[in-house]
Amino acid sequence: MNLETLERECLNYLRDVSSPLVPVTALLRRLRQDEALAGVDEKELLDFLRNHDEVRVIEEDPEREAELAEASIPPGPRVMLKVRVPTTAEMARAVGDQITRLAESLQSALAEAERDGDAAKAKKVREMLARTEELQQRFKDAFRG
């Protein structure tokens, strides 16, 4: 594996991608499109990224992965350029916006289930909506003050 090529492709992708926080699996898929990097595996990539001065690897606590999955956020390590690390306020706003969009989607799904008379689906969506509202409240509590 050519480390210079790996570094160049990683940095270019992380600079150009719209979201500053990128799942390592997405970066790996992108890298493997380059013939010279097709053999890179996730462990090698993570080892490289963890030791790079311009990159920050964010790894989720395994106990929280289930919560993320419930909120439709794929588990696994993520990576970003240090210059793109948002402030706490920016991060709180972005995550809060995602939770709000999730709640709105669930409200739409609930209205559809009720309109269709699908009681089982409506019950399931209400349960998901309740968990989302709990997550939203925990998030607000965590970033208060």
N, C-alpha and C positions, 0 to 999 in steps of 0.2 A: 504494500500500500504506500503510495506517495503522499507523505504528510503535507507537502506544499499544496498539492492538488486538493486534498481533503480540506485543508484550512481555507483555501481560496473559495471553494464551492460552498462550504458551510457559511462563511462570512457573507458571501454574496447573497445567498438565499435568505439568511437572517436579516440582512439589510433591506431586501426587496419585498419580503412577504408582508401582507397587510397587517396581520396580527403580530404584535411583538413577541407573544408567548406561543411557542411552536411545540407541539408534541414531538418527541424524539422520533417516534415511528414515522411521522410525516417527513421529517428531515431525512431520515434514512431512506424512505421511498424515493425522494428527490435525488439523493446522492447516487443511488443504485441505477439511475437513468444514465449516468456517465459510465462508459465502458471501463475506465480506469478505476472506478470506485465500486463496481458491481459486487465485489467480494467483501465489502465492509460489513461487519456484523454489529449488532446493537451494543454489545459489550465493548468492542474496540472504539466505537464512536463515542460512547459515554466516557470511557477512560480518557480519550483525547479531549473531549469538551470540558470535563471536570478540571483539567490541567491547563486550560487556555485562559490567558489573562483578559481577553475581551468578551468572554462568554460566561453566562451564569446558568447552571443546571439547577432546576427546581424539582425536587423529588417529594412526592406526597407521602405522608404517613400512611402505611398500609391499612391502619384502622379507619382512616377517613375515606379510602377508596370506595367503599360501599355507599357512603353519603354522596360522593361525586357521581357515581353511577346512577343513583336515584335521581339526581338533578340533570341527567343526560350529559354529564361532562365525562369524557373518556378518561379512565385512570392511566397512570404511567408518568414517567418523567417528562418534563418539558424543558425547553432551552430558550434563551433569549440573549441578545447582545446586551452587555451591561449599560451601554449608552441608551438603550431603549427601556430600561427598567422604570416602570411608572412609579410615581409617588404613591404613598399609602392612600391618599385621597383619590387619585386617579384609578387605582386598583379597586378600591371600595366602590366607586361609581360604576366601573365596568362590570364587576360581579353583580352588583345590585341591579343593574340594567338587565343582565342575563336572567336573573331570577324573576324579575318583573315580566320579561318576555315569556318565560316558561309559564308563569301563572296566567298570563293572558291567553296563551295557547290552550292551557287546560280549561279555562273558562269557556272558550269557544267550543272545545270538545264536549264539555258538559252541556252546553246549550244544544249542540247537535244531538247528543244522546237523548236528552229530554224531548227534543222535537221529534225524534224518531221513535220515542216510546221504548227505548232500550234501557230498562231498569238496571240490568247487570252492568252494562257499560257505564251508566251514570254513577252507579255506586263506586265502581273502580276509579273513575275520574275524580269523584269527590274525595276518595282516600288519598289519591296522588296530590290533589290540590291542598288537602290538609297538611300533608308532609311538606309540600312546597312552602306553604305559609309558615310552618314551624321553622324551616330552613331560613326563610326570609327574616323572621324575627331573631333567630340566633345570629344571623349575619349582622343585622342592625345593632344588636346588643354588643357584638364583638368589636364593631368599629365606632361605637359611641365613646366620646371622650377621648 
